[in-house]
């Protein structure tokens, strides 16, 4: 089966429709962005082909792919945007429970790196200039000029932009740093490089390094980053249990486990494993937002509250972790506690509306409690990446 992949530059008003075997009649709208390109996949011969032809006549680029190739959207976007690398990804593998460690943490042919709390970034220096790419493929060189200036000549690096605060990476501090001038963020800004995919010949290595074992790539990377205060080397710990103890001791986000003999496989999710240290806490449910899409007529997210010195304050929202059954059951439980006015003071109600935007909110008497697993707290104590684990009695 042939698919027409139509690439649309920003500024063109038209958007296309994705037709998949399990899609509803008429297809589903797909909005994707990569390196400044909007793109969509469509089945050849579908009713929208005329639209694709009209766009081609208007100078919009298209490419062809076959279903057998199973090109992912990220790979398609990489090819048309010029992004040199489709980043290798990590598969979530769970955290240790007590002394019960995941199998990879007990192996001696793995190494374990800190999971940094920042932005993934590919850095490319062609010997003359540096270009920085976000994970989706946007060019972000102008966002981090001091990092671009510090990238070694003739390399392609994979790593994470972080902002160090209180001895560890802080996503909130990094978001704040994006709005700062380079001199104001110089103390904490780092690009932690954990892989090198290409190198020039001044170390006796030329061209593509991705087929080399990870242990060799790490040695080459370390040699390139000597005495570089901004672009730093991601050090690894050989023992998974020791690495996890350090995660707990220092309050780090987690670990990435990597086989020492593995190649760099672009776009792969399964060779590298991700072990995250999440926080679990029980919150009072003070409201819920209206549902959209597959949750139309149900709810979108829970509005969470916590008691601080006996006073109820807003703690964020939680919209993931629900299957359909849990969504319906939770909504039924909440319907009995609906109230007309916010259960928090007026100042907190304003904060909630600012955080949730235009979403309609149904307020609740704070009698129900939800168990939520989340990544961390923001600086203003808002839950980050919360996932519902169930109602608490």
DONU-611093 format. One record per residue (C-alpha): x, y, z. Coordinates in steps of 0.001 Angstrom, whole numbers, plus 500000, padded with zeros to 6 digits. Layout:
<nodes>
XYZ ...
</nodes>
This chain:
<nodes>
500000500000500000 501407503396499044 501192506462501265 501533510053500133 503380512127502724 502692515798502137 505007518331503710 503573521765504326 505627524854505148 504342527188507879 502200529905506335 500220527567504094 496694527498505457 495705524012504285 496158520995506493 495753517364505527 493986514337506917 495524511083508146 493721507988506864 494628504798508752 493047501314508520 491373501721511901 490371505353511491 486781506490511349 485172507400508044 486702510618506814 489957510100508671 491328511945511667 493061515313511665 496778515154512343 498790518164513410 502519517528513720 505464519883513769 509093519024513133 511888521430512236 509322524019511205 507469521639508907 503880520565509350 503271517146507837 500660514421507441 500427510874506066 497583510010503650 496663506887501767 497013507188497978 493672507092496247 491689508480499177 489322511393498693 491935513872499816 494443513172497021 493140516165495032 494083518389497952 497584516926497901 497815517554494165 496696521147494654 499374521641497301 502038520147495039 501011522577492301 501427525384494840 505013524287495453 504474522278498644 506917519379498867 505729515771498897 507571512471499154 506415508880498684 506846506005501104 505571502429501207 503720500848504096 506337498090504196 508961500672505105 506813501722508062 508449505137508171 507608506860511433 506543510483511488 509825511399513196 511834509661510481 509784511299507703 510287514699509277 513997514032509749 514438513270506036 512603516329504769 513878518815507352 517570517991507173 517768516852510806 520889514656510724 519808512225513443 516566510640514602 517450510382518318 517703506982519958 515070506717522706 514755504880526020 512023502423526958 510369502886530355 511340499865532459 510099500643535952 511911501324539206 513283498900541831 510885497895544585 512825497388547778 515642494962546992 513865493680543880 515885495220541035 515038495069537304 517259492469535538 519376495021533650 520472496631536930 522113493367537981 524164492903534801 527826493816534411 527591494477530648 525514497650531171 526414501139532309 524068503519534097 523804507253533472 521792509906535281 518458510692533648 518738514450533315 515723516708533708 516150518939530663 515744519247526896 517085516580524523 519322518160521888 521401517095518883 524470519283518264 526055519316514792 529319521068513966 530412520714510335 533831522220510959 532612525753510254 529478526332512283 527239524639514842 523527523890514488 521484522782517494 518310520690517023 515545519870519478 514321516284519674 511395516960517270 513845518637514868 513443522386515385 516586524464514957 517215526006518395 520736527406517924 519613530944518740 518111529784522048 521463528555523363 524280530486521606 526785529829524401 526327526072523960 526655526350520183 529944528219520629 531310525461522901 530604522440520657 533860520829519433 534663521066515731 533530518360513325 531223516318515575 527602515260515953 526659514933519630 523559513685521414 522813515018524859 520633517049527198 520494520767527936 520153521220531695 520183523962534292 521915522996537528 520250524178540726 521145522991544222 523461520354542769 520983518705540366 519191519476537121 515987521491537440 513480521619534589 511785524659536106 515123526495536285 515817525548532650 512482526979531524 513303530174533382 516795530228531829 515347530299528303 514114533811529052 517450534992530448 520394536603528731 523373534204528352 525466536001530979 522658535666533546 522459531874533205 526170531134532773 526651529589536194 524209526692535828 523674526065532107 525227522868530732 524960520632527700 525535517114529053 526679515008526100 526098511264526390 526875510086522848 528936510983519793 527684509865516380 530195511457514030 533693512844514448 536392514401512350 539740512683511873 541910514551514373 541562511676516861 542126509037514226 538402508482513766 536499509620510691 532842509637509762 530008507607511213 530615506233514709 527136504837515305 528182501258514506 530877501270517175 530037499776520597 528818502285523165 531914501780525324 534128502905522412 531885505857521557 531995507004525174 535801506936525194 535914509001521999 533352511427523419 535335511907526636 538457512757524620 536540515462522731 535212517107525896 538370517597527922 538476521010529647 535082522097528303 533143523897531081 529821524142529194 529667520898527192 530248518211529796 530580514433529694 527772512261531071 529632510013533501 528345506478534010 528233504164537008 529021500483536303 526821498968539028 523071499464538717 522364499065542426 524980501656543376 523605503969540701 520057503661542040 521211504345545607 522733507604544347 519464508496542639 517613508104545927 520299509805548007 520498512917545815 516846513097544738 517637512610541031 515016511880538379 516270508406537506 518691506328535429 519233505342531815 520620501804531459 522668501132528310 524366497929527064 528088498610526711 528336496775523370 525245498389521786 525244500412518573 523415503736518169 520180502800516404 518297505898515277 514728506108516558 515026502840518496 513109502531521757 514053499323523539 517841498985523718 518224501777526257 516062501392529373 514675504175531561 514224503797535325 512472506800536908 512109507735540542 508587509079540773 506795510591543744 503439509170544930 501111511326546996 497427511522547886 495630514764546936 492169516126547535 490107516462544346 488754520011544200 487348519934540675 487639518578537150 487900520028533650 485570519244530763 486524516359528493 487424516596524819 487982514102522027 487613510529523284 486636511910526696 483889514186525389 481001514052527854 483286512770530624 486150514814532090 489599515918530983 491677516220534142 491324516243537900 492058519520539679 494215518670542690 494522520330546077 496718519814549118 496562521078552683 499319523450553764 499044524587557397 495422523507557328 494613525621554264 493652524115550897 495833525206547984 496034524310544292 498561521549543534 498108521041539781 496105518765537517 496144515098536560 494775513943533213 496604510684532499 496471507188533959 492767506657533277 491342503924531065 487706504296529968 486360502290532898 488319504328535460 487214507568533804 483534506614534007 483792505338537582 485690508418538756 483178510747537110 480279508911538774 481979509257542164 482630512981541624 479069513817540544 477862513442544133 480201516195545355 479635518982542809 479404522509544264 478823525877542623 481766527778544101 485494526978544339 486482525186547575 489606527372547786 490019531047548604 489541533609545780 493274534070545238 493804530350544696 490783530231542367 492449532885540202 495681530840540127 493743527755539012 491989529588536192 495266531103535018 496942527687535009 494092525849533262 493284528590530764 489884528561529089 488951525040530172 485562524788531875 485917523706535513 483381521840537617 484099522478541298 483860519781543969 483547519634547703 486996518294548688 485877514950550077 487315512596547437 491022511844547363 493206510655544482 496486508783544610 498780510386542020 502240509407540812 504225512325539437 507670513288538271 508475516176540590 507277519531541917 507743522778539986 509272525736541824 505782527034542636 504813523576543929 502720522346541020 502672518633540180 504668517778537055 503499514911534812 500906513505537191 499366510070536544 496222508800538306 496663505636540376 493210505391541897 490752506910544347 491659506676548007 489075505728550631 
</nodes>
